[in-house]
Amino acid sequence: MAKLNETPETYKEFSGKYIKTMPKLRAEGRIPGNISQFMQIRLNYKNGPEAIKNAWLSNYDTCDAVIYHPETQNILIDLDSEMLIKISQDTKKLYNGALLLSENKDEAFAIYEQLKKQSNVIEFKNHKLERTIDFKSKEDVKSDPLWRILARDQALLNDYTDFIYDESEKKYGHETPMSIILGSCKGKTPEIRAWYLGRLGNESYVNGADDLDDGGSRLMGILPTRDSTLNTRKYSLQEILDSRFYLR
């Protein structure tokens, strides 16, 4: 297990199938890390002990979700997804590694429409999406709507992008890291998957196509009262869509 911190109680890694490890994390009173928190932690330890810094630059699954629509091919970004946080190994609605919103088609589409109204959910139209998004520069990353939403804060995204670009080139010769990989709906009802943050050696991309029943998942549980440096508050849709996060 990776050495994540100087104070072991603050952070704890949970490895295995997502559907099995999330309940264990929850049972200990921990919150699962989201993309924004991982970005902040990586920055916090950029000048810290090398073993801890390298551990945080590994790959992790998160509680941020992407939901795929089977007909329009639109997607929803569900920040701190309640459906993922409450997932369990008793869940019987997995299809090709994705969680179905419901096994009933009509109900699944109704849930999708309800989710669109939540303050932590943002919809992207299919015509604005590419399944693999590569960037030519740091400025492209900093202005990308998907990265802006996952980061939840423009200043954080700017600092994180500068750090990852510098580290990637210095250690691995990667000049354009931080790609975005999207999947697609493989069935006939909307499907939800977790965003995955790649390790530095794999260019620190984010991937929304991984399986929830894959045995290689890694979640990080935070004791919320122990780490005051992390921003754990919820963002309203208006804040996400303000001048820092407007969708092009």
C-alpha positions in Angstrom: 0.0 0.0 0.0 1.3 3.4 -0.9 2.7 5.8 1.7 0.2 8.6 1.3 0.9 10.9 4.2 3.0 11.6 7.3 -0.1 11.1 9.5 -1.5 7.7 8.5 -4.9 8.4 9.9 -5.6 11.3 7.6 -5.6 9.4 4.3 -6.1 5.7 3.6 -6.0 3.8 0.3 -8.7 1.3 -0.5 -7.7 -1.1 -3.4 -9.8 -3.7 -5.2 -13.1 -3.6 -7.0 -14.8 -0.1 -6.8 -18.1 -1.7 -5.7 -16.4 -3.4 -2.8 -14.0 -0.8 -1.6 -16.3 2.2 -1.6 -18.5 0.7 1.2 -15.4 -0.1 3.3 -14.3 3.5 2.9 -17.7 4.8 3.9 -17.9 2.5 6.9 -14.8 4.1 8.4 -16.4 7.5 8.2 -14.2 8.7 5.4 -15.1 10.7 2.3 -13.8 9.5 -1.2 -11.4 11.9 -3.0 -12.7 13.8 -6.0 -10.6 15.1 -8.9 -10.3 18.6 -7.4 -9.0 17.2 -4.1 -6.4 15.0 -5.7 -5.2 18.0 -7.7 -4.8 20.0 -4.5 -3.1 17.2 -2.6 -0.6 16.7 -5.4 0.2 20.4 -5.2 0.4 20.3 -1.4 3.1 17.6 -1.6 5.0 18.9 -4.7 7.9 19.9 -2.4 7.2 17.3 0.3 9.0 14.0 1.1 9.7 12.3 -2.2 8.0 9.0 -1.2 4.8 10.8 -0.4 4.9 13.0 -3.4 5.4 10.0 -5.7 2.6 8.1 -4.0 0.1 10.9 -4.8 1.3 11.1 -8.4 0.1 7.5 -8.9 -3.3 6.6 -10.3 -6.6 6.8 -8.4 -10.3 6.4 -8.9 -12.6 9.2 -7.7 -16.2 9.8 -6.7 -16.8 12.2 -9.6 -18.9 10.5 -12.2 -19.6 10.7 -15.9 -23.1 9.5 -17.1 -23.5 8.4 -20.7 -26.8 8.8 -22.6 -27.4 5.9 -25.1 -29.4 7.8 -27.7 -28.1 11.4 -27.8 -24.6 10.5 -26.7 -24.7 13.5 -24.4 -22.9 13.2 -21.1 -23.5 14.4 -17.5 -20.6 15.3 -15.2 -21.8 14.4 -11.7 -19.5 16.0 -9.1 -19.2 14.0 -5.9 -21.8 11.6 -7.3 -24.2 10.3 -4.6 -24.8 7.2 -6.7 -21.1 6.3 -6.7 -20.6 7.2 -3.1 -23.5 4.9 -2.1 -22.6 2.1 -4.4 -22.1 -1.4 -2.8 -21.2 -4.9 -3.8 -24.8 -5.8 -3.6 -25.6 -3.5 -6.5 -27.1 -5.7 -9.3 -27.4 -3.0 -11.9 -23.9 -3.2 -13.5 -23.7 -3.6 -17.2 -20.3 -4.0 -18.9 -18.7 -2.5 -15.8 -21.0 0.5 -15.7 -23.8 1.3 -13.1 -27.2 1.5 -14.7 -29.3 4.4 -13.4 -32.1 1.8 -13.4 -32.8 -1.6 -15.0 -36.1 -0.2 -16.1 -35.6 1.9 -19.2 -38.3 4.5 -18.6 -37.2 4.9 -15.0 -33.6 5.2 -16.1 -34.3 8.0 -18.5 -36.5 9.8 -15.9 -33.6 9.6 -13.4 -31.2 11.1 -16.1 -33.6 14.0 -16.5 -33.8 14.6 -12.8 -30.0 14.5 -12.4 -29.7 17.3 -15.0 -31.5 19.6 -12.5 -29.1 19.0 -9.7 -26.7 21.8 -8.8 -23.6 19.5 -9.0 -24.5 18.1 -12.4 -23.5 19.6 -15.8 -24.5 18.4 -19.2 -22.3 18.3 -22.3 -23.9 18.0 -25.7 -22.5 15.3 -28.1 -21.5 17.8 -30.8 -19.1 19.4 -28.3 -17.4 16.2 -27.4 -14.5 14.1 -28.7 -13.9 10.7 -27.2 -10.2 11.4 -26.7 -9.2 15.0 -26.1 -5.5 15.8 -26.5 -4.1 19.2 -25.8 -1.3 21.1 -27.6 -0.4 23.4 -24.7 -0.9 24.2 -21.0 -3.2 27.1 -22.1 -5.5 24.6 -23.9 -5.8 22.6 -20.7 -6.5 25.6 -18.6 -9.3 26.8 -20.9 -10.9 23.3 -21.4 -14.5 23.2 -20.1 -14.3 19.6 -18.8 -11.0 20.2 -16.9 -12.5 23.5 -15.5 -15.5 21.6 -14.1 -13.5 18.7 -12.7 -11.1 21.2 -11.0 -13.9 23.3 -9.7 -11.5 26.3 -9.4 -9.6 28.1 -12.2 -6.7 29.1 -10.0 -6.3 25.5 -8.9 -6.4 24.2 -12.5 -3.8 26.8 -13.5 -1.3 25.9 -10.8 -1.9 22.1 -11.2 -1.5 22.3 -15.0 1.8 24.1 -14.6 3.0 21.6 -12.1 2.0 18.5 -14.1 3.5 19.9 -17.3 6.8 20.7 -15.6 7.0 17.3 -13.8 6.0 15.3 -16.8 8.6 16.8 -19.0 11.3 16.7 -16.4 10.8 13.1 -15.4 9.4 11.4 -18.5 9.9 13.8 -21.5 6.1 14.2 -21.9 5.4 17.6 -23.4 1.5 17.5 -23.6 0.0 15.5 -20.7 -3.5 15.7 -19.1 -5.5 14.3 -22.0 -9.2 13.4 -21.4 -10.6 10.0 -22.3 -14.3 9.4 -22.6 -16.2 6.2 -23.1 -19.7 5.7 -24.5 -23.0 4.0 -23.5 -22.8 0.4 -24.4 -26.4 -0.5 -23.6 -29.9 0.9 -24.1 -30.2 2.9 -20.8 -28.0 5.6 -19.3 -24.8 4.3 -17.7 -22.6 5.9 -15.0 -18.8 5.4 -14.6 -16.2 7.0 -12.2 -13.6 9.5 -13.3 -10.1 8.0 -12.9 -6.9 10.1 -12.6 -3.9 8.6 -14.2 -0.4 8.5 -12.8 2.3 11.0 -13.8 4.1 8.3 -15.8 1.0 7.9 -17.9 0.7 11.7 -18.4 -1.9 12.3 -15.6 -4.8 12.0 -17.9 -8.4 11.7 -16.7 -10.4 8.7 -17.9 -14.2 8.3 -17.8 -14.3 4.8 -19.4 -13.1 2.5 -16.6 -15.2 -0.4 -15.1 -16.6 -0.3 -11.6 -16.1 -4.0 -11.2 -12.4 -4.0 -12.2 -10.2 -5.4 -9.5 -7.5 -2.8 -10.0 -9.5 0.2 -8.7 -7.9 2.4 -6.0 -9.9 4.8 -3.9 -8.5 7.3 -1.3 -10.5 7.9 1.8 -10.1 11.2 3.7 -11.0 11.8 7.3 -12.8 15.1 6.7 -12.0 16.6 10.1 -8.3 15.9 9.8 -7.3 17.8 6.6 -8.3 21.4 6.7 -6.3 22.2 3.5 -8.8 20.5 1.2 -11.8 22.2 -0.2 -14.7 19.9 0.5 -17.6 22.3 0.2 -20.2 21.8 -2.6 -20.2 24.2 -5.5 -23.4 25.6 -6.9 -24.2 25.3 -10.6 -24.0 29.1 -10.9 -20.5 29.1 -9.5 -19.4 26.4 -11.9 -20.9 28.2 -14.8 -19.6 31.7 -13.8 -16.8 33.5 -15.6 -14.3 30.8 -14.6 -16.3 27.9 -15.8 -18.4 29.0 -18.7 -19.0 26.3 -21.3 -18.0 27.2 -24.8 
